[in-house]
Amino acid sequence: MTALPKDFTERIGRQLGDELPAFLRAMEEAAVRGIRMNPRKPFEGSEAYTAGERIPWEENGYLIPPDSDAGATIFHEAGAFYLQEPAAMLPARILDAKPGEWILDLCAAPGGKSTQIGASLRGEGLLIANEPIPKRAQILSRNLERMGVGNSIVTSGYPEALSGRWEGTFDGVLADAPCSGEGMFRRDPETRKEWSPDMAAGCAKRQREILQEAGRMVRPGGRLVYSTCTYNPAENEENVRWFLKTHPDFEAEDFRLNGAESTEGMLTCWPHRMRGEGQFAARLRRKGNGERPGRRGVFPAPGKAERQALREILPEGPEANGVFAGRLALIPECPEMSGIRILRAGLQLAEIRGRNAFPDHAAAMSAFPMNAAVTEIGDEDAARYMAGEEIPGETKGWTMIRYRGLILGWGKGSGGVIKNHYPKGLRKVLHPIEMR
């Protein structure tokens, strides 16, 4: 295994003092793994994933064995859970999103914290999940779709390009900033080779720029959570104190979760103290009490022909209120979106091709009731379906495919078979159940 960098160990020694030996021993142990169940997607067999120790600060979180292959199962692809390191579940819990709020996750890919926020919103309000790097934003969009977070908009913009448009807009902003990654040294030892003091100093500078813009987008009375996956005080405590000094309209706000309590509104997860990898988080409150701005984003409304095409495939499903990228969608109320790159807007219901509508995979993944026909399948057919094969079935027309209580996607029945409409880019050979 790659040794810890000397400069890193010396600095940690100054930070921890007598606790350094305990920290170094912990760094030689196996990384802790966690799973966060999707409360809106219960399924038969979930007890196999909730048998481990509960993660105290996350009501839907459990520890899983180091050799678990839960990520290679059908349940994972159907959005029944998200694999997430336990300490990484802290920032979203500290943000404490409530149904009906407007929340911005500013540096959101791959989507662990965004999908956790989405679960807290319970389908009410708005989550804008932003990722500046377009390829990473695509992964973020896919994970929000998989976990059924329909009241979300995925954007791809740098903080400085967003803050001017969204000044004082959000009830809560999460800035999980790019960092030197010291908290990943145990989980991914190769990251130790990439670390250097100069790299950490460069991260600290960029983080201040991100914090500056993130703070602008919090409404008076709203809160800002700043987090990193590093132990470096220059990237953590020093950045928070700098922000508070230069932004007197903010103040640190202490928080107390089960197994996690702040000091001066800040908390560092150390692997020898808590069951998790390295994580830092701080909660800051903007003084005052203000409402969200009155300007609202407007998407083109569907025409009569488009609404009729949707009714033909989803006669009792939700009404579309907008059109985005050739898709009929149910788009939540949102701020002004002009000039911002959008990858996904709301819950995509159907794709329009000429005069016809085809149900969107996101509609099947959503926890929003579609009231469509359903075909139940077993283990073998589920594996065949996820691999892109036809499956037997007497249903005629569009149907949702359900396996052990989970909707997997769409099929179209005719002549005793159901043609596969699972997205081609997602098809793969998967285990119906966990194999370990």
PyMOL commands that set and color helices and strands:
alter all, ss='L'
color gray80, all
select helices_A, chain A and resi 6-27+46-48+70-72+74-77+86-95+112-121+134-146+159-162+182-184+191-194+197-216+237-246+304-313+361-365+379-386+424-426
alter helices_A, ss='H'
color red, helices_A
select strands_A, chain A and resi 33-37+61-64+81-83+102-105+126-130+152-155+170-176+218-228+250-252+256-257+260-261+266-269+279-286+322-324+327-330+342-345+347-353+356-359+374-377+391-392+397-403+406-414+417-420
alter strands_A, ss='S'
color yellow, strands_A
deselect
rebuild
show_as cartoon
